[in-house]
Every structure is written in C-alpha cells, then in structure tokens.
Amino acid sequence: MANREKFLEKKSITARSEAIHSALGELPRFDMHGKVVSARGDSLQVSGLGRFLALGSRLVVPGPEGRAVPAEVVALAGDRATLQAFGPIAGIGPGTPAHLAAPAILAPDESWLGRVIDPFGAPLDGGPPLSPGARRRSLRATPPPAGQRARLGPRIDLGVRALDAFATCRQGQRLGLFAASGVGKSTLLAMLAAGARCDVVVFALVGERGRELREFIEDDLGPVGLARSVVVCATSDAPPLLRREAAYAAMTVAEHFADAGQHVLLLMDSVTRFAMALREIALAAGEPPATRGYTPGVFAELPRLLERAGPRAEGSAGAITGLFTVLVEGDDHDEPISDAVRGILDGHVVLDRAIGERGRYPAIDVLRSLSRTVPGNLAPAEHALAQRARRLLALHAEMADLIRLGAYRPGTDSAVDEAIRLAPRIEAMLAQAKGEGGDIDGAFAALAAALEPTDGA
C-alpha cells in the first residue's frame, strides 16, 4: 500500500512538472528591442538597447512586406548604436523596432559537400535547404593557442608543376597568390581544386561578379571538383557585411572538416575584397582612414582571419592549407594589403601579366615566388635542381634585352649560353593546361629532363 502511494505521488509530481513545462512553452518569448532613430546608406542608428549591446551584436529589423533585415552593431556611443545591415534597408525609417538576435553561428555538415551557399548557410544553387550539423560554431572562432598548435604536416601535391617544383607546400601552410585582374587566378584556383591532394576543398568567393559564379562552378571547377567542395559566395553587389561574412563562413566550414581529421584546402578569392568590405564598414562606423584609405582596424582584422588557417591543435590529424588571392592594384606589389598579407602568410606566389601575354599559363613568376617551408620540403637533389633552374632563369632575364637586340654574341660567356639553351625548355615545363594533373615527383622529373644537356652543349 505504501509503495502504491509513493508511485501515485511520483506520478502526480511528474504530471505537474509536465503541465508547468507546457504552460511555460505557451508563454510569449522574452523580446528585447529598441527603435530606429535614423537611417543613412546601409547604416541605421538604434536607441533603447545601449547597455545590452556590444560590438558585433546582431539585431533584426522588420522591413517592408514583413521582410526581416539582419544587422550588426559596428559602433556604440552612449545609448545609441550604429548598425550595418546585411540587406537593403529601403522602407525602414525612424520608429521601426530593432530586435536583439542570437550571435552569428553556423552548423556545417558533411552533406554540404557539392553545394554552393551564402554566408548564412542558405543554398545559392537552387537545391534543397541544407541540413545543419550537430555542432554550432561561432563565425568569430580563434585559432588554437600557438604553443599547443601542431607543426606543419608532410609536403602535399598541389597538381601544378610550377608550384610543386618552385613553391613546394606542406599541409597546414598558407600561401598568397598575388596578381592583377585578368591574369588567370580563377583558372589556377580551379586547377588547385581539381589536382591538389586533399580531402575537402572550401571556396570563399568574396565580392565575385554575379555572372561569373556559374561559369566558374560549371566550366572551371566542374562536377568532379564540385563534388568534394563547399563554395561560399557573396557577390560584388552584396552589402559589405555580407562580403566580409563570406570569408568568416568559409573559414568556419573549413574548421569543421579539419576538426573531423580531414585535410582541407581553403581557397579564398580574394583577401583584397575582404579588406575592402572591412574598410567600407569601418568608414561607415566613423573610423578614420589611415593608409591609402584603409582604416587601422583592417590591418588588425587580417591576421585574425588568416591565422585561423593552418594545423589544428596538437594531436589532431586535421589541417587547413590555405591559398589566398590578393588583387594587386596597378601591378603594385607593395600596396598596403599586399604588403600586410605577405608578412602574415608562409609564402607568396606572383602571377605576372607579361608572362600571360607571352602565352604561358599558369602565369607564375617563379623568380618572385617563395615558399618559406621549401628547405624542409625538398631532398638535396630536388633542391639543387630548383636552385639551378632559378639561376638559369634569372640570368636569362638579366640578359634578355641584350639577346633581343643581338648585342650578345654566343660563346662570350658559357653560363649565358647555357641559360639561352635551357631557359625556353624550363618555360615549356612550367606551362600546364587546365585539366592536366601532376604531382611533386612528376614536376621534378620534368624539371630534370628540361635541364639535361642538349646536343653540342
């Protein structure tokens, strides 16, 4: 009898708990909101939430026809917050409520492979909505502590002979691809996506031309390359916050796969457009311009993003190998963003317009390209081959004007004669068509064949 009473009492408590839980679920959710007091460009000023906000806080502002416009706090002054919107703010005016929203998160999943998405994880390829993964990740994650980070992994095949032989790369390394517009960056990225030895490729297309997205995916990347890729895109007409967010979202997706023990190749095009988006946001927030119009915050934000690529924490098998394109304005390789990025990354690859105009693609200038990990990457025989080829190309470039003018007479200098014979063969070895794969061993075998003595040498 006592047991029955205890059972009934326990059942009664459970029923009451379930009833209370159900009643709480029916209560209206607690909503914190302020109101818009002014609007200008892509910026809004909001009051009424000052002590609940911080830089980076997210809000949602209802627009016309029930459209919700997400926004982010970019500046605070007393009770007023300056917001930048992720979408158009036409139709939003003073008095419109601004509701506090959840922080920026993304939940990547293996099923995202083969998909093209926006920075919020919504599909851009016309496919079904993406399934969220089990772990929600902040878009502002920090890299592993420097003292606990794993060392770079073994060298990897990038599938491009010029890179494999002259800028050999290791797992977890970060390289910059420096080039002006129209020199073949997109084609080179597609070659890397198709030929690099990795598990997953993550693309960040920041400020990409809208009409070129499908061309790049269907013609350059192709079905095979897309099958192992996740493409995160924000086109050039997107607000600066959305363009900036594309870089953070792609890095977050790459971290998801790397933390699962996979080797990720992260290809970002381009860091320059990311920096331009940061500049637009900062100027709208009232930050003064410093170097060529770029605000100081831009140069503080670049390493926060780029340092997230690389090896994961010690003991993890995953790594993010990053290749980041940098648009060189007017072929000026010392402009502020180029200079800052070159100092952060582990090497740089220069694409030269003059080489492309001669018809040699990829138009990589091997004399101006450098991988800081090469000394630990190459066997002594490979290192000797690469150094000899560099010396021959440098000597040929130095004498090029005299040779073209006919001012140099063959036989005057044996080293110059050798450079005249072998430089064209090295150039031919560096040329590679899209779809033509390769590996490091094959690249050095081709270089050795190009450097073999010719008849009569």
ABEGO torsion letter per residue (X at the ends): XAAAAAAAAAAAAAAAAAAAAAAAAABBBBBBBBBBABBBEABBBBBGAAAABBBGBBBBBBBBGGBBBBBBBABBBEABBBBBBABBABGBBBGBBBBBBBBBBBBBBAAABGBBBBAAGBBAAGBBBBBBBABBBBAABBBBBAAABBBBBBBBBAGBAAAAAABBBBBGBBBBBBBBBGAGAAAAAAAAAAABBBABBBBBBBGBBAAAAAAAAAAAAEAAAAAABBBBBBBAABBAAAAAAAAAAAAAAAAAAAAAGBBBBBBBOBAAAAAAAAAAAAAAAGBBBBBGGBBAAAAAAAAAAAAABEBBBBGBABBBBBBBBBBBBGGBAABAAAAAAAAABAEBBBBBAAAAAAGBOBBBBAAABBBAAAAAABBAAAAAAAAAAAAAAAAAAAAAAAAAAGABBBGABAAAAAAAAAAAAAAAAABBBBGBBEBAAAAAAAAAAAABBBBGX
